[in-house]
């Protein structure tokens, strides 16, 4: 994290809390998405060649907990509107509405396959701050 204004300590604690609760729950009770209606949600991108890429749209903390516990498979739910076909580019809502060009949409689509190799970094990590009184902590 590199935001010059700092990162909210309560927000970071909230993120870690979600992860820790997911880990504890799955460790103690197993992963039972049908019982708890807590399915992992996935969006799939499919190239004209048939190559596929999957993006978690809900359940990142659960997947992290499963991985930490050495579990390599999980039940996921995917609605058919969460499958994006390159071959249907002209029908994508953002393209058909004129919100963005087909070329720009294809660049974003392809980025899911190619990855992001230009992550922004900083020499010093962002300061941890309290909201309101903005108490700073050194988190290095």
N, C-alpha and C positions, 0 to 999 in steps of 0.2 A: 504494500500500500504506500502510495506516495503523495497523497493529497496534501498540499501545503497547509491547509487549514487544520489538519489533524484528523484523527479518526475517533469517533465517539466510543469511550470505554463501555457505556451501557449497551451500545449496539454490538460490539465485539463480544461482550459477555452473553448477550442474547444468542448470537450465532453459536458460540461454544456450548451454551446451555442446550440448544436444540440438538446438537450433535451428541453431547453426553447423554441426554435423555433417550435418544434413539439407540445409542450403543447399549445403555443399561437395559432398556426394555427388550431389545432383541436378544441380548445375552441371557436375560432371566427368563423370558417367555417364548423365545424363538420369533421368527419373522412370520406373522400370520396376517397378511394383507386382506384376505377375504373376511376374516373375523372382525377386523378393525376398520375395514373399508379405507385402507391406506395404500392404495396401489401406487406404484411408481408410474409416472406418465412419461411417454416417449413421443418424440416427433422423428419421423424417418424421412431422409432425403434420398431420392433415387435418381441416379444419372441415367441418361439414355443407354449407356452401356450395361446397366443393371447393377452397377456398384452402388452400395448403400452406406449411409452414415446415420448414426442414431444420436439424438440429443435428448438428454433428460430435461423435461420441462417442470417436473415436480418429483421430489423424492431424493434430492441430492444428499441430504443428511442420512437418510436410511441406507442409501447405497454406500456411502462412506463407512457407516457402521458395519454393514455386511462385509465389506472388503476388509475392515480391521479385524473382523472375526474369522476371516479366511473363507467366507462363503462366496462362491463364484457364480451362483445363479440366483435370480430373483424373478418373481412374478411381476409383470408390468402390464399396464393397460394402455391401449392406443385406440383412439377414435379414428375413423377413416379420414376425417378432415385434417388429421395430423400427419398425413403422408403427402409429401411434396414431390411431384414428378417433374423433372427437368423438361420432359416432353410437353408439359402443359404450361410452360412459361407464360404464354400470352394470356392465359386464363387466371394467373395468380392475381388475387385482388388488388395488390399494390400496383401491378403492371397494368391490368385492365382499367383501373380507375385513373391512371396517369400520374399517380403519386410518385412513382419513380420509373425510370426507363428499364426496358428489358435487359440492356447491357449491365446496368447497375445491379439489378436483381440477380442476374447470373453471377456477377462477381461475389455477391454475398453468399449465394448458394454454393459456389465453388470453394469459398473460404472454409466451409464446414469440412470439406475433404482435404484441403491443403493445410489447414491449421494456421495459427497465428505465430509467426516466427519473429515478430517485431514487438514483443511485449515492452511496454514502457517501464523503465526502471529508474531508480534514483540511488545516489550514493548513500544517503541517509534515509532510514525508514521514517514514515510519518509519525508525528507525536501522537500519543494517546491523550485524549482530552475528555474532561467531564463536560457535559452539556450544562449550560447556564453559567456556572462560575469559571468554566474553561481551565480547570486545574490540569497542568501538564505533567506527564510522566515520561521518563526516559524508558523506552521499551527495547533498547538494544542490548 
